[in-house]
Amino acid sequence: MHISKHILSGARWLPSPNFDERTSVNDISLLVIHCISLPPAEFGHDYIDQLFCNQLNPEDHPYFEGIYQLRVSAHLLIRRDGEIVQYVPFDKRAWHAGVSEYQGRSKCNDFSIGIELEGIETIAYTEAQYQQLAEVIKVLLEQYPSLSRQAMVGHSDIAPERKTDPGPLFDWELLSRLLNVEN
């Protein structure tokens, strides 16, 4: 796994129109972990891809009527089986964090990379997701020197009034152990 021109090798590339330019590419200094499932608590569909590419059909599920017009994205999605999908190059600003703040800095999209895990806060994430997430983080840390292992947070950490993901079942200790394994 490596990064070339801000795209992760081995990831399925599915470009989202929901991004814009960063204030500074040299200020990628935060990693935000999210979770998403569409419909809620259902896995394995293409609806996340459709949402991030503005193609979600509100007639496919009642839940979609309230979200199909959202303009959101993430840099990456890691599916339950470990497949990685990239929607936005890392040097661009994905629209994943919304109203947010980290260590006194607002607008976290400006300086963060957003990684979605296919899941929901009340169901444990898979071993494949943790393995892939750790590998991705290692490559990101090598590529972007302003990122650090100390600046990895959940969406709930930067938007606690609005968000609860990745939730209490996300195993931060397991992720830390996987990151300490040398390749």
Secondary structure, 3 states (H helix, E strand, C coil): CCEECCEECCCEECCCCCEEECCCHHHCCEEEEEEECCCCCCCCCCHHHHHHCCCCCCCCCHHHHHCCCCCCCCCEEECCCCCEEECCCCCEEECCCCCCEECCEECHHHHEEEEEEECCCCCCCCHHHHHHHHHHHHHHHHHCCCCCCCCEEEHHHHCCCCCCCCCCCCCHHHHHHHHHCCC
